[in-house]
């Protein structure tokens, strides 16, 4: 069935691959910029004029927001790995289903989970494909379980990241919805960082 379906949808698959590559490139470049900014230290003896001083202050606030979101993302990746391990190592074996490479998949889930939003989608797709190697019903069950867990994690992520950036869960969820509507998946990934930065700016100006 897959072999018959692929030749009929080559154009759609090519477009999807190009779009996925573009989104991943944006996300990786954004993460690289955030890491470089967060690791950059301003030397006290460096002279700074008004514009340079203002830009430096903004970069420092953005770097601090990035650090807080990254630390929260590590917790989220760990939580996602634990839930995936429970499903792969406990729930499925209790029904007599034993998937191959489950321990490798748990480690892979943690590593890709360090990428906000996208990592969760990648790990879920890998688990469904792995389940498909056993049977279609197992793949469907895995997909349903992962969708439910993904929706639960959506709110847990907002709570964990919101705690780090001193924002309520509903504030962060609203920011994520707005950024996703405006900029798509990259906006959804960047929403916690920009919201934390924007809130710090407002607090520094004594507007909040």
Secondary structure as GFF3:
##gff-version 3
##sequence-region A 1 208
A	DSSP	alpha_helix	2	6	.	.	.	ID=ss1
A	DSSP	three_ten_helix	7	9	.	.	.	ID=ss2
A	DSSP	alpha_helix	10	39	.	.	.	ID=ss3
A	DSSP	alpha_helix	50	86	.	.	.	ID=ss4
A	DSSP	pi_helix	87	91	.	.	.	ID=ss5
A	DSSP	alpha_helix	92	94	.	.	.	ID=ss6
A	DSSP	alpha_helix	102	113	.	.	.	ID=ss7
A	DSSP	alpha_helix	118	132	.	.	.	ID=ss8
A	DSSP	alpha_helix	136	164	.	.	.	ID=ss9
A	DSSP	alpha_helix	169	183	.	.	.	ID=ss10
A	DSSP	alpha_helix	185	204	.	.	.	ID=ss11
###
